[in-house]
Amino acid sequence: MIETKFKDTEVGRIPVYWEATNIDKLCTLKARIGWQGLTTGEYLPQGDYILITGTDFKDGYIDWKKCCYVSKWRYDQDTNIQIKVGDVLISKDGTIGKVSFLNSIPGPGTLNSGVFVVRPKQEDIVNQAYLSWIFKSIWFKSFIDQLTAGSTINHLYQKDFVKFQLVYPKDKSEQTRIATALSNIDALISELGKLIEKKRAIKQGAMQQLLTGKKRLKGFSEPWVEKKLGEICDVKRGVRVTREALTTEGQYPVFQNTNYPLGYFNKYNVAANTPFVIVGGSAGLVGFSKNNYWAADDCAYFDNCEELNLVFLYYILLLRQNEIKRHVRTASVPRLDRKNIEDIVLSTPLLSEQSAIASVLTSMDNEISALEAKKAKFEQIKQGMMQQLLTGKIRLVNTVAKMNATSANVHFRRSVLAAEIAERLYEEPTFGHVKMEKMLFLTERLCHIDIGSHYHRDAAGPYDNRALRSIDSQLKKHKWFEVKRTEKGNRYVPMQNRGKHKTYFDKYFSAVLPTFEKIIDTFKTQNTERCEIVATLYSAWEDLLHSNKPFTDADIVNEVLNNWHESKKRISQDRWLNAIQWMRENGFAPNV
C-alpha cells in the first residue's frame, strides 16, 4: 500500500490519478418505464423468469429465494433490463439507494419498476465490481443524504441520479484490486454468517435430542424423572427498581421486561448463571446472565434448585419458550402468571447428567459467540477498508505487502508467514510439509505478496523445496516451531517461543489479513490432495492468463495433466473441472 497526493474536486479531495465524473458519462442507467408496470396477476410464485424487486436486496446481493417470477412474454418485453452477470442494481423506490451486485445469476430474469440497472458504457474504463462498491461508499451515501435532506422523498429519479459523481482510479487494474480486496472480506463475512447459522442449527438439533432424553451422553443410563418445575424449585418474582435508580456505571445489569439489560444497578438479587423468564411486557422471553444481576418486578427467576443444574434449566426453558408464550395473557399489558411457570412439567436426569448436557450446549454457545465476535471484527475491518480504499486515502499497488530487496528480510518475512500458518493449522491431522507449501503458495498468489519463493511443477507441485528447507530452519532458529518426522509424515511441533512471531505478522501482513483468513478457514480441514488440486489449477490457470491467448476450462485441465507431472493423472478429469468451477464461485480464481 502507498499513500498518495490529493487534489480538490466538487465531491472533495481525491488522489491526483483519480477522476470524479457524472455517472451518466461512463454508465447507462436503465429501469422499466412507468407504463410497463406489472399488474398483481403477473407476479408468479414460481417459473423460469426471475423478477427482481427492491425488497429482494440483501447485504449487497440478491436473496434469490425471495424473488417472484414473470411469464416469458413479460420477460421478452424487457430487452434493456434483462439481468446479466456483473450488473449493478440500485433501488429507486421505498428505501432508495440500496445496492445489489449480480456476481452470479441462477437463470434469466428482469427488473420491476423500482430498480435501476447500472452498466459501464466501456468495460475497459470501469470495473463492474468496483462500481458496486462505490454505491456502498460514503460518496453515494452522502449523495442520497443530500437528495433526501429535509424531505420525505422515497423515489430516486433518473434526472437526479445522473448528477451523482463516480469517483474512480483511471487505472482499471487499481479498481480491480480494490474490488477484489473488498469482495474477499465480504465473502469471508458471508461465509462466517453461514457457518454461524449452521452451528446454530446444529445446537438446536442437539437441544432437541439431549434435553428430551432422545439421545443420551456416553456413560449415562439412569431413567429420567418427571416433576413440575414448582415442585423442584421456587419461582420468584423480582423486586421493583425505579428508573431513577438505574445508572450506566452500575456493577450489575437490571432485567425488567426484556431479556437484555435496561440499565445497571449497584446491588444484585440473583446469583450468576440463574435463568429468568419475563412475565410482563415481552412476556415469555427466556433470559440468562453469566454475572450476578438484579431481577426487577416483571422478571421471574428460580431459587432453591438443589435438584437442578441452572444452566441445564436455562436450555430447557429456551427449548420450550414457544410453549411458555402460549400461556401469556394478551391484554393492554401482556402478562404471564408465575403459576404457569411452576406448572411446567420437566423430565430431568440426575444432576451429573444435567451438568454434562449443560457443558455440551455451553461449549456450542461459546463457539457460536466466538464466531459472532470474529464476524463483527471483520465487519469493522471492512468498514475501515471501504473508508480508506474507496476514497484513495490508502492505495493498493500490484504487490500489496511489498517486500524489501534484501534476501535476509524476505526470508524472515517468509518464516513469519509460515509461523502464522503453522500456528493456525499444526493441530490439524492433515497438516504437514506438503500442505504448508500449498498454503504458502495460495497466500502468496491470492494476497499478491512476494516472499521470495520459486515454485516448480513437481509431483505435488507447485513446490519450492529449497524455500521450505529455509523456512524449517528459520522456524527452529527462532524457536517457534520444529519439524519432526512421524509415522504420518512431517509434523510442525510448537517450541517455547511459539506465538512470538505475531508482532511481526501484524506488522508485515495486516493489509492482507481478510484474504489470509479466508484461505485458512477454507482449507483448514481440507485434506492435502484437495489443497494440491486448487494450488496446481491456480498455477496452470495463471500461466495461461499470462500467455494472453484464449483458453477454456478444458485447456487448464489439459495443461495440468499433460504439462506437469505424471502423478497428476491419478486425479480424474471431472475432479479437476469441478474444482475449477468451485474456485470461480468461491473467489479462488486468478485475475492477472
C-alpha positions in Angstrom: 0.0 0.0 0.0 1.1 3.6 -0.7 -0.1 7.0 0.4 -0.6 9.5 -2.4 -1.1 13.2 -3.2 -4.6 14.6 -3.5 -6.5 17.2 -5.5 -9.6 19.1 -4.7 -12.8 18.3 -6.7 -16.5 19.1 -6.4 -17.0 16.0 -4.2 -13.9 16.5 -2.1 -10.3 15.5 -2.1 -9.3 12.6 -4.2 -6.0 11.2 -5.4 -4.4 13.1 -8.3 -4.6 10.0 -10.5 -8.3 9.5 -9.9 -11.3 11.1 -11.6 -14.8 12.3 -10.5 -17.3 12.2 -13.4 -21.1 12.3 -13.6 -22.3 8.7 -13.6 -24.1 9.0 -17.0 -20.9 9.9 -18.7 -19.5 6.5 -18.1 -22.6 4.3 -17.4 -26.1 3.7 -18.6 -29.0 3.8 -16.1 -31.9 1.7 -17.2 -35.3 1.0 -15.5 -38.7 -0.2 -16.5 -40.7 2.9 -17.5 -44.0 3.5 -15.7 -46.5 2.2 -18.3 -44.7 -1.1 -18.3 -45.5 -1.8 -14.6 -46.8 -5.2 -13.7 -50.3 -6.0 -12.5 -50.7 -8.1 -9.5 -51.7 -11.1 -11.5 -48.4 -11.1 -13.4 -46.3 -11.8 -10.3 -45.8 -15.6 -10.3 -44.8 -17.7 -7.3 -42.6 -19.9 -9.5 -41.3 -20.1 -13.0 -38.3 -19.7 -15.3 -38.1 -15.9 -15.5 -37.0 -14.2 -12.3 -38.4 -10.8 -11.3 -36.1 -8.7 -9.0 -37.6 -6.1 -6.8 -36.1 -3.7 -4.2 -37.3 -6.0 -1.4 -35.1 -8.8 -2.7 -31.9 -6.9 -1.9 -29.9 -8.4 1.0 -26.4 -7.3 2.2 -25.3 -6.0 -1.2 -26.6 -9.0 -3.2 -29.9 -10.6 -4.2 -31.8 -13.0 -2.0 -32.9 -15.3 -4.8 -35.2 -17.3 -2.6 -37.4 -14.3 -2.1 -37.8 -13.5 -5.8 -41.1 -13.8 -7.7 -41.3 -14.7 -11.4 -42.9 -13.5 -14.6 -44.1 -15.1 -17.8 -41.9 -15.5 -20.9 -44.0 -12.8 -22.6 -43.3 -10.3 -19.9 -39.6 -11.2 -19.9 -39.3 -10.7 -23.6 -40.7 -7.2 -23.4 -37.8 -6.1 -21.1 -35.0 -6.2 -23.6 -32.9 -3.4 -22.0 -33.3 -4.6 -18.4 -32.9 -8.4 -18.7 -30.3 -9.1 -16.0 -26.7 -10.1 -16.8 -23.8 -11.2 -14.6 -21.9 -8.1 -13.5 -25.0 -5.9 -13.4 -25.2 -3.3 -10.5 -28.7 -2.7 -9.3 -29.9 0.3 -7.3 -33.3 0.6 -5.6 -35.3 3.7 -6.7 -38.4 3.3 -4.6 -39.0 2.9 -0.8 -35.6 2.7 0.8 -33.8 4.4 -2.1 -30.1 3.8 -2.9 -29.8 0.2 -1.8 -27.3 -1.6 -4.0 -27.0 -5.2 -5.2 -24.2 -6.7 -7.3 -25.0 -9.7 -9.6 -21.8 -11.6 -9.3 -23.8 -14.6 -10.5 -27.4 -15.3 -11.5 -29.4 -18.6 -11.2 -31.2 -18.0 -14.5 -32.8 -15.4 -16.9 -34.5 -12.5 -15.2 -35.7 -8.9 -15.3 -36.5 -6.0 -13.0 -39.6 -4.3 -11.7 -40.1 -0.6 -12.0 -38.5 0.1 -8.6 -34.9 -0.9 -9.6 -32.2 0.8 -11.8 -29.6 -1.4 -13.6 -26.3 0.4 -14.0 -23.8 -0.8 -16.6 -20.5 0.7 -17.8 -20.6 2.1 -21.3 -17.0 0.9 -21.8 -15.8 -2.0 -19.7 -12.2 -1.1 -20.3 -12.7 2.0 -18.2 -14.9 0.9 -15.3 -14.7 -2.4 -13.4 -18.3 -3.5 -12.6 -17.4 -4.9 -9.1 -15.7 -1.7 -8.3 -18.8 0.2 -9.4 -20.9 -1.8 -7.0 -18.6 -0.9 -4.1 -18.8 2.8 -5.0 -22.5 2.6 -4.5 -21.9 1.3 -1.0 -19.4 4.1 -0.2 -19.6 7.4 1.6 -19.7 9.1 -1.8 -23.1 7.6 -2.7 -24.4 7.8 0.9 -23.6 11.5 1.0 -25.3 11.9 -2.4 -28.5 10.2 -1.2 -28.5 12.1 2.1 -28.3 15.4 0.2 -31.3 14.3 -2.0 -33.4 13.4 0.9 -32.4 16.1 3.4 -35.4 17.8 4.9 -37.9 15.9 2.7 -39.9 12.8 2.7 -38.6 11.7 -0.7 -39.0 8.0 -1.3 -38.1 7.8 -5.0 -34.8 8.2 -6.9 -35.4 10.0 -10.1 -33.1 9.5 -13.1 -32.8 13.3 -13.5 -31.2 13.3 -10.0 -29.3 10.1 -10.3 -27.3 11.3 -13.3 -25.8 14.0 -11.1 -24.0 11.5 -8.9 -20.3 11.8 -9.5 -18.5 8.5 -9.9 -15.1 8.6 -8.1 -12.6 6.1 -9.6 -8.9 5.4 -10.3 -8.1 6.0 -14.0 -6.0 2.7 -13.9 -8.7 0.0 -14.1 -6.3 -2.6 -12.6 -6.3 -0.5 -9.4 -10.2 -0.6 -9.5 -9.9 -4.4 -9.8 -7.5 -4.6 -6.8 -9.8 -2.5 -4.6 -12.9 -4.5 -5.6 -11.0 -7.8 -5.1 -9.9 -6.8 -1.6 -13.3 -5.7 -0.5 -15.1 -8.7 -2.2 -12.7 -11.1 -0.4 -13.5 -9.7 3.1 -17.2 -9.6 2.1 -17.0 -13.3 1.1 -15.3 -14.1 4.4 -18.0 -12.3 6.4 -20.7 -14.1 4.4 -19.0 -17.5 5.0 -18.8 -16.8 8.7 -22.5 -15.9 8.7 -23.3 -19.2 7.0 -21.1 -21.1 9.5 -22.9 -19.3 12.4 -26.3 -20.3 11.0 -25.1 -23.9 10.6 -23.7 -24.0 14.1 -27.0 -22.6 15.5 -28.9 -25.3 13.6 -26.6 -28.0 15.0 -27.1 -26.6 18.5 -30.9 -26.5 18.1 -30.8 -30.1 17.0 -28.6 -31.1 19.9 -31.0 -29.4 22.3 -33.9 -31.3 20.8 -32.1 -34.6 21.3 -30.2 -34.1 24.6 -32.9 -32.1 26.6 -35.6 -34.7 25.8 -33.6 -37.8 26.5 -33.9 -39.0 22.9 -30.1 -39.1 22.8 -28.0 -39.9 25.9 -24.4 -38.9 26.5 -21.9 -41.7 26.9 -21.8 -43.1 30.5 -25.4 -42.2 31.5 -28.3 -44.7 31.6 -30.3 -43.8 34.7 -34.0 -43.1 34.0 -35.3 -39.5 33.8 -37.9 -38.3 36.3 -41.0 -36.1 35.6 -41.9 -33.3 38.0 -43.5 -29.9 37.8 -40.9 -27.1 37.9 -42.6 -25.6 41.1 -42.0 -28.9 42.9 -38.2 -28.8 42.5 -37.5 -25.1 42.9 -39.1 -21.8 43.9 -40.3 -19.5 41.2 -39.8 -15.9 42.5 -40.7 -12.5 41.1 -38.1 -9.8 41.1 -38.1 -6.5 43.0 -39.1 -3.2 41.5 -36.4 -0.7 40.8 -37.1 2.8 39.7 -35.6 4.2 36.5 -34.0 7.0 38.6 -32.0 4.3 40.4 -30.5 3.0 37.2 -27.1 4.1 36.2 -24.7 3.4 33.3 -21.9 3.0 35.8 -23.6 0.4 38.0 -22.0 -3.0 38.6 -25.0 -5.3 38.0 -27.3 -5.5 34.9 -31.0 -4.9 35.6 -33.6 -7.1 33.7 -37.1 -5.8 33.7 -39.4 -6.7 30.8 -36.9 -7.7 28.2 -34.1 -10.2 28.0 -31.4 -7.6 27.7 -30.3 -5.1 30.4 -32.4 -1.9 30.7 -29.6 -0.4 32.8 -27.3 -1.1 35.7 -27.7 -1.1 39.5 -25.2 -1.3 42.4 -26.9 -4.2 44.1 -28.0 -7.7 42.9 -30.7 -10.1 44.0 -30.0 -13.1 41.8 -26.8 -15.1 41.5 -24.9 -15.6 38.3 -25.9 -18.4 35.9 -29.6 -18.3 37.1 -32.1 -18.2 34.2 -35.1 -15.9 34.2 -38.4 -15.6 32.4 -40.1 -12.3 31.6 -43.6 -12.1 33.0 -44.6 -8.6 31.8 -44.0 -6.6 28.7 -42.2 -9.1 26.4 -43.8 -11.9 28.5 -42.5 -15.4 27.8 -39.0 -14.5 26.8 -36.3 -16.6 28.5 -33.0 -14.9 29.5 -29.7 -15.8 31.2 -26.8 -13.9 32.7 -23.3 -15.2 33.4 -23.0 -12.5 36.0 -24.9 -11.6 39.1 -27.9 -9.4 38.2 -30.9 -7.6 39.5 -34.3 -9.1 38.6 -36.9 -6.4 38.5 -40.7 -6.9 39.1 -41.5 -8.1 35.6 -38.9 -10.8 35.8 -39.3 -14.2 37.3 -36.2 -16.2 38.5 -35.5 -19.5 40.3 -34.3 -20.3 43.7 -33.7 -23.4 46.0 -32.9 -25.6 43.0 -31.0 -28.4 44.6 -32.2 -31.0 42.1 -31.5 -28.8 39.0 -28.4 -27.6 37.3 -29.4 -24.0 36.5 -27.6 -23.9 33.1 -29.4 -27.1 32.2 -32.7 -25.4 33.3 -32.0 -22.4 31.1 -31.6 -24.6 28.0 -34.8 -26.5 28.9 -36.7 -23.2 29.2 -35.2 -21.9 26.0 -36.2 -25.1 24.1 -39.8 -24.7 25.4 -40.1 -20.9 25.0 -42.9 -21.1 22.5 -44.9 -23.4 24.8 -44.3 -20.8 27.7 -45.5 -18.0 25.4 -48.8 -19.7 24.8 -49.8 -19.0 28.4 -49.3 -15.3 28.1 -52.5 -13.3 28.6 -52.7 -10.7 25.8 -54.2 -7.6 27.2 -53.1 -3.9 27.2 -50.1 -5.2 29.0 -49.1 -8.9 28.3 -48.8 -10.9 31.5 -47.5 -14.4 32.3 -48.5 -15.8 35.7 -45.9 -17.4 37.8 -48.2 -20.4 38.3 -47.9 -21.1 34.5 -44.2 -21.4 35.0 -44.5 -23.5 38.2 -46.8 -25.9 36.3 -44.3 -26.7 33.5 -43.6 -30.4 33.7 -39.9 -31.2 33.3 -38.4 -34.6 32.6 -34.9 -34.5 34.1 -31.9 -36.8 34.6 -29.6 -36.9 37.6 -27.6 -33.8 38.3 -24.4 -35.3 36.9 -26.1 -35.9 33.5 -27.7 -32.4 33.6 -24.3 -30.9 34.2 -22.8 -32.9 31.3 -25.6 -31.8 28.9 -25.2 -28.2 30.0 -21.5 -28.4 29.4 -22.0 -29.7 25.8 -24.5 -26.9 25.0 -22.5 -24.2 26.6 -19.5 -25.2 24.5 -21.6 -24.9 21.4 -22.8 -21.5 22.5 -19.2 -20.4 23.2 -18.2 -21.5 19.8 -21.0 -19.5 18.2 -20.2 -16.4 20.3 -16.5 -16.6 19.2 -17.6 -16.8 15.6 -20.0 -13.9 16.1 -17.2 -11.9 17.6 -14.9 -12.8 14.7 -17.6 -11.8 12.2 -18.2 -8.4 14.0 -14.4 -7.8 13.9 -14.2 -8.4 10.1 -17.3 -6.2 9.6 -15.5 -3.4 11.4 -12.3 -4.1 9.3 -14.5 -4.0 6.2 -15.9 -0.6 7.1 -12.4 0.7 7.6 -11.2 -0.7 4.3 -14.1 0.9 2.5 -13.4 4.3 4.1 -9.7 4.1 3.1 -9.7 2.3 -0.3 -12.8 4.0 -1.9 -11.5 7.5 -1.0 -8.0 6.8 -2.1 -6.5 7.5 1.3 -4.8 4.2 1.0 -3.8 2.9 -2.4 -3.3 -0.8 -3.4 -0.4 -1.4 -5.6 0.4 -4.6 -7.5 2.3 -6.1 -4.6 0.1 -5.4 -1.6 2.6 -6.3 1.0 5.8 -5.1 -0.8 9.0 -6.8 0.4 12.4 -5.3 0.9 15.0 -6.1 -1.6 17.4 -7.8 0.8 17.0 -11.6 0.7 17.5 -11.8 4.5 14.4 -9.6 5.1 12.4 -11.6 2.5 13.4 -14.9 4.2 12.5 -13.6 7.6 9.1 -12.3 6.5 8.5 -15.7 4.7 9.3 -17.5 8.0 6.9 -15.2 9.9 4.1 -16.0 7.4 4.9 -19.8 7.8 4.8 -19.4 11.6 1.3 -18.0 11.4 0.1 -20.7 9.1 1.6 -23.3 11.4 0.0 -21.6 14.4 -3.4 -21.9 12.8 -3.0 -25.5 11.4 -0.5 -27.5 13.4 -3.2 -29.4 15.3 -4.9 -30.5 12.1 -4.2 -34.1 11.2 -3.7 -33.2 7.5 -1.1 -30.5 8.1 2.5 -31.3 7.2 5.2 -30.2 4.7 3.1 -30.5 1.6 0.1 -28.7 2.9 2.4 -25.9 4.3 3.7 -25.5 0.8 0.2 -25.2 -0.7 -0.9 -22.7 2.0 2.2 -20.6 1.3 1.6 -20.7 -2.5 -2.1 -19.8 -2.2 -1.3 -17.0 0.3 1.4 -15.5 -1.9 -0.8 -15.6 -5.0 -4.2 -14.6 -3.6 -2.7 -11.9 -1.3 -0.4 -10.6 -4.0 2.7 -10.7 -1.8 6.3 -11.6 -2.7 8.0 -14.0 -0.2 10.9 -15.0 -2.4 9.7 -18.4 -3.5 10.3 -20.1 -6.8 7.7 -22.8 -7.5 8.3 -25.8 -9.7 5.9 -28.2 -11.5 6.8 -31.1 -9.2 4.8 -34.2 -8.3 3.0 -32.4 -5.5 3.6 -29.0 -7.2 3.7 -26.1 -7.2 6.6 -26.8 -4.9 9.8 -25.0 -3.7 11.8 -27.5 -1.7 14.7 -25.0 -1.1 12.4 -22.4 0.3 10.7 -25.0 2.6 14.1 -26.1 4.0 14.9 -22.5 4.7 11.6 -22.0 6.4 12.1 -25.1 8.6 15.5 -23.8 9.6 14.2 -20.3 10.4 11.2 -21.6 12.5 13.6 -23.7 14.6 16.2 -20.9 14.9 13.5 -18.6 16.4 12.1 -21.4 18.5 8.7 -21.0 17.0 8.1 -24.5 15.5 10.2 -27.6 14.9 9.6 -30.1 12.1 9.6 -33.7 13.4 9.2 -36.8 11.3 6.4 -39.2 12.4 4.7 -42.2 11.0 2.2 -39.9 9.3 4.9 -37.7 7.8 6.5 -34.4 8.8 4.7 -32.5 11.6 5.1 -29.0 12.9 5.6 -29.1 16.7 5.4 -25.9 18.8 8.5 -24.7 20.6 9.0 -22.4 23.6 8.7 -19.1 21.6 5.5 -20.2 19.8 3.3 -17.1 19.2 6.1 -14.5 19.5 6.1 -14.1 15.7 2.6 -12.4 15.8 4.0 -8.9 16.3 5.9 -9.2 13.0 2.9 -10.9 11.3 0.7 -7.9 12.2 3.4 -5.5 11.0 4.0 -7.2 7.6 0.7 -8.8 6.7 -2.1 -6.8 8.3 -3.1 -5.4 4.9 -3.9 -8.9 3.6 -5.4 -10.3 6.8 -9.0 -10.8 5.4 -7.8 -12.8 2.4 -5.4 -14.7 4.6 -8.2 -15.6 7.0 -10.4 -16.8 4.1 -7.6 -19.1 2.8 -7.0 -20.6 6.3 -10.7 -21.0 7.1 -11.4 -22.6 3.7 -8.6 -25.1 3.7 -8.1 -25.8 7.4 -9.9 -29.1 7.4 -9.3 -30.0 3.7 -7.0 -32.9 3.0 -3.7 -32.4 1.3 -4.8 -33.6 -2.1 -7.6 -31.1 -2.2 -5.1 -28.3 -1.4 -2.8 -29.7 -4.1 -5.6 -29.6 -6.7 -6.5 -26.0 -6.0 -2.9 -24.8 -5.9 -2.0 -26.7 -9.1 -5.0 -25.4 -11.0 -4.3 -21.8 -9.8 -0.7 -22.0 -11.1 -1.7 -23.6 -14.5 -4.6 -21.1 -14.9 -2.2 -18.2 -14.1 0.3 -19.4 -16.7 -2.4 -19.5 -19.4 -3.6 -16.0 -18.4 0.0 -14.7 -18.8 0.1 -16.2 -22.3 -2.6 -13.7 -23.4 -4.3 -16.4 -25.5 -7.9 -17.5 -25.2 -8.4 -20.8 -23.3 -11.2 -22.9 -21.8 -11.5 -24.9 -18.6 -10.6 -28.0 -20.5 -7.4 -26.2 -21.6 -6.5 -25.6 -17.9 -7.0 -29.3 -17.1 -5.0 -30.3 -20.2 -2.2 -28.1 -19.0 -2.2 -29.9 -15.6 -2.5 -33.4 -16.9 -0.1 -33.2 -19.8 2.5 -30.5 -19.0 3.0 -31.0 -15.3 3.9 -34.3 -13.5 2.6 -37.8 -14.4 1.3 -38.2 -10.8 -1.4 -35.5 -11.6 -3.1 -38.1 -13.8 -4.2 -40.1 -10.7 -6.9 -37.5 -10.2 -9.8 -37.7 -12.6 -10.6 -35.1 -15.2 -14.0 -34.5 -13.7 -12.5 -33.6 -10.3 -10.2 -31.1 -11.9 -13.1 -29.5 -13.8 -15.3 -29.4 -10.7 -12.5 -27.8 -8.8 -12.2 -25.0 -11.4 -15.9 -24.2 -11.0 -15.6 -24.3 -7.2 -12.6 -21.9 -7.4 -14.5 -19.5 -9.6 -17.6 -19.5 -7.4 -15.6 -19.1 -4.2 -13.1 -16.4 -5.2 -10.0 -18.5 -5.7 -9.6 -17.9 -9.4 -6.5 -15.9 -10.6 -7.2 -12.5 -12.0 -4.0 -11.4 -13.7 
